[in-house]
Amino acid sequence: MISRKTRQYLVIGGNSRLGRAMCDQLGDDVIVKTRESLDITDFDTTREVMALLRPDVVVNTAAYTDWIAAERDTDRCWETNVLAVQNLAEVCSDLELPLLQVSDARVFGTTPEIKKPHKERSATDAVNFYAQSKLAGEAAITKVARRRGLKYWIVRTSHIYERPWRQSREPLYRLLSVGKHAEPVKMVHDVECSPTYAPHLAAAVIHLMDVRDKVRSGIYHIANKGVISVRGLGLELIRNSGMALTVGTLDTAALCESNGLPKEAWPRYTALDTSKFEKECNYTMPTWREGVKAYLADWKG
């Protein structure tokens, strides 16, 4: 592990699930920028700030993530997830700063005939505008890297849920906040993924940055290991909590159609294979079940 310099990491998107978890773990080793202090869609200001700070590593967790709203707010989604990412890559290239960009497993849109967690080389097939924008953001980085030279890592992850430190609309938080919500909590039963606890993802990303001199540029899948449905995640939380709770069933096609979207707009299988990251970085990711247990421990703590 490399020795750290104080405030060496610049985390953009400090209020995101991953951004917050990274800041919690890095302490004085981080410069944090939220949307209020650095809007990456302001290209000129972004360049000025980066030139002034000159961190050792740039981690971009900022994104337009509302996949339903993205179908209507296409310009803003594209500006944030593609154009701003391209500008960030160009700035990092000019300043010779390595860049880690967070992407999303939903770039895999079609369920494979044989269900196996997606590898980095698996064919992508974005089926909604949000996923298309994330895939285009990945392409923008690799294009800059080929044309101008850039040390980069694109980290795809799956179904992040944050540490229960604030009131949240996240289903797991709402499940444990029984009695505080009039409506029962429902979770989709037909979406399988690799649910990822944000603190576990943050620890893995920080490790990648710590050993970055030995890690090749490219795409890496980092998520809690294993596969479970979104509703199955809720059921596991209930089982481990020991509380008399229930979770309703939500059909993905119905959810999509109720929002005026095609029923295929939410990918049904976005589990990730993390073996490349684990091998190249000599790191073992916790399982999704360990993520649930850690979430409950933080809830009780």
N, C-alpha and C positions, 0 to 999 in steps of 0.2 A: 504493500500500500504506500502511495506517495505521501510525503509529509505535506500537510496543508499550510497554506498561507492564510492569514486572517482575511475574511471577506472575499474569497477567491471566486465564489460561484454567484453568477447573476441569475436569479430565478424570475422570469417574466410570467405574470399571471399568479401572483402570490396569494390570491383569494380562491383559486381553484382547489379542487380536492387534493390533487397531487402537490400543487404549489404550497399549500398550507402545511401539508405533512413534511415536505422537504425543509421548509423554513423551521419547523419545530425541531427537526433532527440536526440541522446544520448549525443552529445557534449563531455565533459570531462569524461563522465562515460563509455567510450569505449576504448578498445585496438583494433585497426583494423589491420588485416593482409590481404594483397592482395596476389595474386599468386607469385608476385615477392619477397615478404618478407617471405612467408611461403607456400611452395608447399606441400600440404597434401599427395601427392604420394611419398614424401620422408619420409618414416616412422620413421626412426631414428631421423631426425631433428625435426619432429613434436613432438615426445616424449620429446626431450630435451627442446624445446621451451615451451611446456605446463608445464613441471616440473619447469621451471624457472619462468614463469609468474603466474601460479596458480590463474587464475581468479575465480570469484565466479560462473560464468556461461559461457559455451561455446556455441556459435551459429554458426552452419556451413551452410553457404549459397553457398559455393563453389560447383560447379558441372560441369560435361561435359553435355551441354544442346543442342548441335546441333543434333537434332534427325535424320536428313537426313545423315549427315556425320557419325553418330554413327553406321550406318549399314555397313560402310566400315572400320571405325576405332574402331573396337570392343574392342581391347585390351586396348587402352587408355581410352575409355569410361568405361569399367569395372573396370580398376584400380582406376579411380577417383571416380566413383559413388558407388563402392562396397568395394573393398579392402581397399582404403584409409578411407572410412567411418567405416569399421570394426576396423581398427587400431585406429582411433580416439575414438571409443567407448571403446576399451580396455584401452587406455591411460586414458580416463576420469574415467573409473571404478577404475583403479589402484590409481589414484590421488583423488578419491572421488569428482569428479567435475560433476555437472549436465550438460547434453548435449541436445541441441535442434537442430534437423536435419530437413532441409527443403526438402520436397518431392513434388510430382507433381500429379495433378488430372488425368493425362494421364495413370496412373496405371489402370484406368477403361477404358477398350478398346472397349467393346461391348455395343452398344446402347440398353438400356432396352426396353422391350415391352411397358411398361407404363413409360413415361418419368417423373421421379422425381429426384431432386438433390440427389447425392450419399451421403449416411451416412458412417460413419467410418466402420461399420460392413458390408457394401455392398460388394458383391463378386468382387474381382479384376480380370482383364483379360488383361494383357499387350500385345499389338499387335505389338509393334516395339521394337527394341533392347534397345533404350534409356529408354523406360518405364520399360522394364524388368530389366534393371540395377537399376533404382530407387526403384523398388519393392524389389529387392535383397538387396539393401542397407538398406531398412527398416527391412528386415528379419535379417540382420547381427546385427543390434542394439538390436532387441528384443532377439536374441540368447545370446548376451553378457549379457544383463540384467538378463535373467533367470539363466545363468550359473555362473556369477560372481558378480551380483548386480550392478545396474546402475540406477540412476535417469535420466529419459529421456522423451522427448516429440518429436514426429514426426509430423510435420506440413505439411499437404498437402494443396496446393493452386492451383489456376487456372488462367492461361493466364495473367501473370503479365506484366504490362506495367509501365515504369518508368516516373518519373517527367521530364518534358522537359528542362533539364538543360544543355544538350550537343547535338551536331548534332547526329542524330540517323537514323538508317534504319527502326525503328519501323513504322508501317503503320500510326498510329495516328500523329506522328511527321511529316511524309512525307505529310500527308493530309493538315496540316496547313501550310506547307512550300511550298505553291502553287507557281509555277513559277521557283522553284529551281531544279525541276526534269523533265527530258525530257519525261519519261514514266509515264503514269497515274497510280495512286495507285489502286491496286486490293486487295480485301480481300475475304477470303473464306465465302461463303454464307450458307454452310451446316454443319458447326461445331458450336454446341451450348455449351456454357460454362458459367462460372461466372467470367467475366473479373475483374481483381483485380488491383487497383491502388497501386503501391509500397508503397507510404507514408501511406496509410490506413493499409496495411498489416504490415508495420513496427511498427506502433502505437499499433496494436493488439498483435504482438509478444512481444514487450516491456512490455505491460501490463501483458501478461502471465508470463514473467520473474519476474515482480515485485511481483506477487502473487504466485510465484512458490511453496512456502511452503504448500499451500493449494490445489495444483493441482496435481492430480494423474498422474503417468507416463502413456504414451499411445499415441495413434494417435488422432490428432485433425484436423478438417477441418477449415481453416481460409481463407476466400475470401470475396470479396464484394458480397452482397446478391442479388439473382435474377438470371435469365437465359436470355441470348440473344445470337444471332449468332455473329460471329466475324465481319461480314459485318454490322450487325445491330449496333454494337458498333461504327463503323465508321459513319454510318448514324446519330446516336444520336449526335456524336461530331459535325457533320456538322450542324444539326438542332440547336444546342445550340450556335454555333459559330456565326451564322448570316451571314456567308460568302457564296458566290456562288461557292460551291465546288461540286465535284462529286467523287464517288468511284465506281470502276469497280467491276465486279463479277468474282470470281475465284472458280473453281470447285475442290473440294478436291481430287477426284479420278484422275482427270487430273494432278493435282500437284504431286501426288504420282507417277503416271506412268511416268511423264516427268523426274523424278529423279531415274527411274529404280526400283521403289518400288511397292509392291502390293497396289491396290487401297484402301485396308482397313488399311493401315499402319498408318494413322492419325485417332485417335478416334473421332467420330462424336458427342459424348455427354459426357462432363466432368464437368457438373455443380455440385456444392458441397452444401451440407446441413451443415450449421455452428451452428446448435442449441446446440450441445454438448459443443462446446467451449464457446458459449455465456452464457449457463446456469452455467457451472462449474467455469467460470471466471467472471461472472457478468459483461458482456461486450456486447455492441450492435454494430455489424458491419454495416458500411454504405452500401447502395445499389450500384449496378453498375452504376446507373444513377448519384448518388452523386459522384462516382469516376470520371465520365466524367466531371462534373461541376468543381470538384477540379482541374482536369488536365487543363481545360481551364483557370481557375483563375491563376494557376501557369504559364501558357503560357503568359498570359497578364501581369503578375506581373514581 
